[in-house]
Amino acid sequence: MDKSKRPFLKSKRSFRRRLPPIGSGDRIDYRNMSLISRFISEQGKILSRRVNRLTLKQQRLITIAIKQARILSLLPFLNNEKQFERAESTPRTTGPRTRNK
């Protein structure tokens, strides 16, 4: 069949296959902070499986490990760095308020 008669066939492209985020030797554990921190957003939320490119089993294990680390105070439940910066910049008045007459 001529190429002119196949207008809707996609051309073959070479894609670079992405490496899986968890290697075969990595152990998913609440103590492995370097691994766990890759799957948490800047706000402290657990990233979705689609973003992480994990299998369902790996995502479940990561979620359990993150929750265990939070309970043991190895990870914060929320990342409130921006709130602290904002609180420091606002001036605070101390002492009793007086009314101007």
C-alpha positions as CSV (number, residue, x, y, z in Angstrom):
1,M,0.0,0.0,0.0
2,D,1.3,3.5,-0.9
3,K,2.1,6.0,1.8
4,S,-0.2,8.5,0.1
5,K,-3.2,6.1,0.8
6,R,-2.4,5.9,4.5
7,P,-2.9,9.5,5.8
8,F,-3.9,8.7,9.3
9,L,-1.1,6.3,10.3
10,K,1.1,7.8,12.9
11,S,4.8,8.0,12.2
12,K,7.1,6.0,14.5
13,R,8.9,8.2,17.0
14,S,11.6,7.2,19.3
15,F,10.8,8.1,22.9
16,R,13.3,8.0,25.7
17,R,11.8,5.7,28.3
18,R,11.7,7.2,31.8
19,L,13.4,5.4,34.6
20,P,11.2,4.2,37.4
21,P,11.4,6.5,40.5
22,I,12.0,3.5,42.8
23,G,14.8,1.2,42.0
24,S,14.7,-2.5,42.7
25,G,17.1,-2.1,45.6
26,D,15.2,0.7,47.3
27,R,13.3,-0.4,50.4
28,I,10.1,1.5,51.0
29,D,10.2,2.2,54.7
30,Y,9.2,5.0,57.0
31,R,12.9,5.5,58.0
32,N,14.1,6.0,54.4
33,M,13.5,9.8,54.4
34,S,15.5,10.4,51.2
35,L,13.1,8.1,49.3
36,I,9.9,9.3,51.0
37,S,10.6,13.0,50.6
38,R,10.6,12.6,46.8
39,F,6.9,11.8,46.9
40,I,5.7,14.7,49.0
41,S,4.8,18.1,47.6
42,E,6.2,21.4,48.9
43,Q,3.0,21.8,50.9
44,G,3.5,18.4,52.5
45,K,0.8,16.6,50.5
46,I,1.3,13.0,49.2
47,L,1.7,13.2,45.4
48,S,-0.7,11.1,43.2
49,R,0.3,7.9,41.6
50,R,0.1,9.4,38.1
51,V,2.5,12.2,39.1
52,N,4.9,9.8,40.8
53,R,4.8,7.1,38.0
54,L,4.4,4.3,40.6
55,T,2.6,1.0,40.5
56,L,-0.5,0.6,42.7
57,K,1.4,-1.5,45.2
58,Q,4.3,0.9,45.4
59,Q,1.9,3.9,45.9
60,R,0.2,2.1,48.8
61,L,3.5,1.3,50.4
62,I,4.7,4.9,50.0
63,T,1.5,6.2,51.5
64,I,1.7,3.9,54.5
65,A,5.4,4.9,55.0
66,I,4.6,8.6,54.9
67,K,1.7,8.3,57.3
68,Q,3.9,6.3,59.8
69,A,6.7,8.9,59.5
70,R,4.2,11.6,60.2
71,I,2.9,9.8,63.3
72,L,6.4,9.3,64.6
73,S,7.2,13.0,64.0
74,L,9.8,12.3,61.4
75,L,7.7,14.3,58.9
76,P,5.4,17.3,59.5
77,F,1.7,16.9,58.7
78,L,1.8,20.3,57.0
79,N,4.6,22.3,55.7
80,N,4.0,25.8,57.1
81,E,7.2,27.6,56.2
82,K,5.4,30.4,54.3
83,Q,3.0,31.1,57.2
84,F,6.0,31.6,59.5
85,E,7.6,34.0,57.1
86,R,4.4,36.0,56.8
87,A,3.9,36.1,60.6
88,E,7.4,37.5,61.1
89,S,6.9,40.4,58.7
90,T,3.7,41.7,60.2
91,P,4.3,44.3,63.0
92,R,2.8,43.5,66.3
93,T,1.9,45.9,69.0
94,T,2.3,45.0,72.6
95,G,0.8,46.6,75.7
96,P,-2.7,48.1,76.3
97,R,-4.4,50.1,73.6
98,T,-5.2,53.7,74.2
99,R,-7.9,55.7,72.4
100,N,-7.0,58.9,70.8
101,K,-9.5,61.7,71.7
